[in-house]
Amino acid sequence: MNTIDKVQRPAPPKPVARKASPVNVEYEDKAREMVREAMRFKGVTVDQLTVRLSAIGVDMSSGGVANKISRGGFSSAFLLQCLAAMDLEIKVE
């Protein structure tokens, strides 16, 4: 590689915190509310959800589950695990 190659390349974009993006915040809020609404619909508390998650192989403390839900920044896998633990299913049409 010569010096001309280095000069012609643009600098990579600066990393931005995921939380800083308004669209991420919006969808994290939606995910949080989806889990909370499912819990209300099924009458499930955080402690009960923790037990149900454990039954499907997701071992976390009640505090860990509560923190994940309250932050809203959890993975789609965790969202689907919570719904499965509450015997709810999302169907894509």
Stockholm file with secondary structure:
# STOCKHOLM 1.0

chainA/1-93         MNTIDKVQRPAPPKPVARKASPVNVEYEDKAREMVREAMRFKGVTVDQLTVRLSAIGVDMSSGGVANKISRGGFSSAFLLQCLAAMDLEIKVE
#=GR chainA/1-93 SS CCHHHHHHSCCCCCCCCGGGCHHHHHHHHHHHHHHHHHHHHHTCCHHHHHHHHHHTTCCCCHHHHHHHHHHCCCCHHHHHHHHHHTTCCCCCC
#=GC SS_cons        CCHHHHHHSCCCCCCCCGGGCHHHHHHHHHHHHHHHHHHHHHTCCHHHHHHHHHHTTCCCCHHHHHHHHHHCCCCHHHHHHHHHHTTCCCCCC
//
